[in-house]
Amino acid sequence: MTQPTPPRRRLDAALAHLAITFRGMTAHPDDGNCECHWGSAEELALLKTPDVELDPDLLRRTYWAGDWGFPAAMLRRILPQLAAALVSGEVERLASMDHAGRAFALGRWQEWPTEQSTAIREFLDAWWVVTLTDPDAEVPPHAVLAMLVEASGVLDRWLDAWATATSPLANQRLAEAFGEWEYDLLCEDLPWSTWELTGDEEERLRVELTAWLLQHAPARLRMIGADPKRLHRIRLLGLAGPARWDDPDWPDLGL
């Protein structure tokens, strides 16, 4: 049996700490949602009952909804189970990573008591390290990063961690992530959707991500023998206007 890596042990400990920290939490007694569009009164009652396991569909509908009256209490209620579903890939398989990130953002968890906010931050940090360094990570970095940015409101924290993770696997995952991002970035769009950010904030993130890639990606992708076309597209990010789209390496974007 393969022994868990140190990053995986750290993540397991963070998940266990979340379960302890948020044990006994319930949704606000006055919170509610539309029975026609969200779910039944019996399901709502489960959210107001502590420590009852939710079935996957109820969990999904709960973090999917962005109109809870007391989103902080709702996030506390579902946090341990939601965190486990994020790590296992269950949330990503339902194509709802952005909704999970929004649930964190709406809960404003950074303003919670120190013990609670620290437990969440440690979980997010530990999950990101596993995403970058563990061959058995269930969710690709481009999907995790988009969720983390939505959940935390920052990008630099996660890019700084990637800058220090320089194993061949972390470099390969950088190449794969850029493969998901390259066409959006070349069109000067942020390569993921957001819920809580303004257009100016999205543009700030795009500029920050582009600058980071220009600084870090070329050498790291060359180290793993990445496709030269991918390296050319990173180079194009450093050009603007006609210099970019008139370049011989400008790809056919189907526009």
C-alpha positions in Angstrom: 0.0 0.0 0.0 1.4 3.4 -1.0 2.1 5.7 1.9 0.5 9.2 1.7 2.9 11.9 0.8 3.6 14.7 3.3 1.3 17.1 1.3 -1.5 14.5 1.4 -1.0 14.0 5.1 -1.2 17.7 5.6 -4.5 17.8 3.6 -6.0 14.9 5.5 -5.2 16.7 8.8 -6.8 19.9 7.4 -9.9 18.1 6.5 -10.1 16.4 9.9 -9.6 19.8 11.6 -12.4 21.3 9.5 -14.7 18.5 10.7 -13.8 19.2 14.3 -14.0 23.0 14.0 -17.4 23.1 12.3 -19.0 20.2 14.2 -22.5 21.0 15.4 -23.0 23.9 13.0 -26.4 24.5 11.4 -28.0 26.8 8.9 -29.7 29.9 10.4 -33.1 29.0 11.8 -34.7 31.7 9.8 -33.1 30.9 6.4 -35.1 29.4 3.6 -35.4 28.9 -0.1 -38.0 28.3 -2.8 -39.4 24.8 -2.7 -40.1 24.9 -6.4 -36.5 25.7 -7.4 -34.3 24.6 -4.5 -35.8 21.7 -2.5 -38.3 20.5 0.0 -39.1 21.7 3.5 -37.7 18.3 4.8 -34.4 18.9 3.0 -34.2 22.4 4.5 -34.8 21.0 7.9 -31.7 18.7 7.4 -29.6 21.8 7.0 -30.9 23.1 10.3 -30.0 19.8 12.0 -26.3 19.4 13.0 -24.0 16.8 11.8 -26.4 15.0 9.5 -24.7 13.7 6.3 -26.3 15.3 3.2 -26.8 13.3 0.0 -24.6 14.6 -2.9 -27.5 16.2 -4.7 -28.7 18.1 -1.6 -25.1 19.3 -1.0 -24.8 20.4 -4.6 -28.1 22.4 -4.5 -27.1 24.0 -1.3 -23.7 25.4 -2.4 -25.1 26.1 -5.9 -27.8 28.5 -4.5 -26.5 32.0 -4.2 -29.6 33.5 -2.5 -29.4 32.3 1.1 -30.3 34.9 3.6 -27.6 33.9 6.0 -24.8 32.5 3.7 -22.1 32.4 6.5 -24.2 30.1 8.6 -25.0 27.9 5.6 -21.3 27.6 4.6 -20.4 26.6 8.2 -23.1 23.9 8.0 -21.8 22.3 4.8 -18.1 23.1 5.0 -16.6 19.7 6.1 -18.7 17.8 3.5 -18.1 20.4 0.8 -14.3 20.4 1.4 -14.2 16.6 1.1 -16.3 16.8 -2.1 -13.9 19.3 -3.6 -10.9 17.2 -2.9 -12.5 14.0 -4.2 -13.4 15.6 -7.5 -17.1 15.2 -6.9 -17.7 19.0 -7.2 -15.6 19.3 -10.4 -17.4 16.3 -12.0 -20.6 18.3 -11.6 -19.0 21.3 -13.4 -19.8 23.5 -10.4 -16.4 24.6 -9.0 -17.3 28.2 -9.6 -20.5 27.8 -7.5 -18.5 26.3 -4.7 -16.1 29.2 -4.8 -19.0 31.6 -4.7 -20.4 29.9 -1.6 -17.0 30.7 0.1 -17.0 34.2 -1.1 -20.6 34.9 0.0 -19.8 33.4 3.4 -17.1 36.1 3.9 -15.1 33.5 5.9 -12.1 35.7 6.3 -14.1 37.7 8.8 -15.0 34.7 11.0 -13.4 34.0 14.3 -9.7 33.2 14.0 -10.0 29.5 14.7 -12.6 29.1 12.0 -10.9 31.3 9.3 -7.5 29.7 10.0 -8.9 26.2 9.6 -10.4 27.2 6.2 -7.2 28.9 5.0 -5.1 25.8 6.0 -7.5 23.6 4.1 -7.3 25.7 0.9 -3.5 26.0 1.2 -3.1 22.2 1.7 -5.4 21.3 -1.1 -3.5 23.6 -3.5 -0.2 22.0 -2.6 -1.6 18.5 -3.2 -3.1 19.8 -6.5 0.3 20.9 -7.7 2.5 18.0 -6.4 0.5 14.8 -5.9 0.1 12.6 -8.9 -3.2 11.3 -7.6 -4.8 14.8 -7.2 -8.4 14.5 -8.5 -8.9 18.0 -9.9 -6.7 19.8 -12.4 -4.9 23.0 -11.3 -6.7 25.3 -13.7 -10.1 24.3 -12.1 -8.8 24.5 -8.5 -7.1 27.9 -9.1 -10.3 29.4 -10.4 -12.2 28.1 -7.3 -9.5 29.4 -4.9 -9.5 32.8 -6.5 -13.2 33.1 -6.2 -13.2 31.8 -2.6 -10.3 34.0 -1.4 -10.5 37.1 -3.7 -6.8 36.9 -4.4 -4.5 35.3 -7.0 -1.0 36.1 -5.8 -1.2 33.7 -2.8 -1.8 30.8 -5.1 0.7 31.8 -7.8 3.4 32.4 -5.1 2.9 28.8 -4.0 3.2 27.5 -7.6 6.4 29.5 -8.0 7.9 27.5 -5.1 6.6 24.1 -6.4 9.2 23.4 -9.1 9.0 19.6 -9.5 8.6 18.1 -12.9 5.0 17.3 -12.0 4.3 20.9 -11.0 5.8 22.1 -14.2 3.7 19.6 -16.2 0.6 20.9 -14.5 1.6 24.4 -15.4 1.9 23.4 -19.1 -1.6 21.7 -18.9 -3.1 24.8 -17.2 -1.7 27.1 -19.8 -3.2 24.9 -22.4 -6.6 25.6 -20.9 -5.9 29.4 -20.6 -3.9 30.3 -23.7 -6.7 31.3 -26.1 -8.6 33.4 -23.6 -5.4 35.1 -22.5 -4.4 35.9 -26.0 -7.8 37.5 -26.5 -7.1 39.4 -23.2 -9.9 37.7 -21.3 -9.6 36.1 -17.8 -9.7 32.4 -18.6 -12.4 31.5 -16.0 -15.8 32.9 -14.9 -16.3 34.8 -11.7 -19.4 35.7 -9.7 -18.4 38.3 -7.2 -15.7 40.3 -9.1 -16.2 43.5 -11.2 -14.9 43.9 -14.7 -12.0 46.0 -13.4 -11.1 43.3 -10.8 -11.2 40.6 -13.5 -8.9 42.7 -15.7 -6.5 43.1 -12.7 -6.4 39.3 -12.3 -5.8 38.8 -16.0 -2.8 41.2 -16.0 -1.4 39.5 -12.9 -1.7 36.0 -14.3 -0.2 37.1 -17.6 2.8 38.7 -15.9 3.4 35.7 -13.7 3.3 33.3 -16.7 5.7 35.5 -18.7 8.1 35.4 -15.7 7.9 31.8 -14.7 6.4 29.6 -17.5 9.0 29.7 -20.3 11.9 28.1 -18.4 9.7 25.7 -16.6 8.0 24.5 -19.8 11.3 24.1 -21.6 12.5 21.9 -18.7 9.8 19.4 -19.4 10.1 19.5 -23.2 6.8 21.2 -23.8 5.4 21.7 -27.2 7.2 24.7 -28.9 3.8 26.0 -30.0 2.9 26.5 -26.4 6.1 28.3 -25.7 5.4 30.6 -28.7 2.0 31.4 -27.3 3.5 32.4 -24.0 5.9 34.7 -25.8 2.9 36.2 -27.6 1.4 37.3 -24.3 4.3 39.7 -24.0 3.3 41.5 -27.2 0.4 43.9 -27.7 -1.9 44.9 -30.5 -0.7 44.2 -34.1 2.7 43.0 -32.8 0.8 40.1 -31.3 -1.8 39.2 -33.9 0.5 39.8 -36.9 3.2 37.6 -35.4 3.9 34.5 -37.5 3.2 32.3 -34.5 -0.3 33.9 -33.9 -2.7 30.9 -33.8 -5.9 30.5 -35.6 -8.5 31.2 -32.9 -11.4 30.6 -35.1 -12.7 34.2 -34.6 
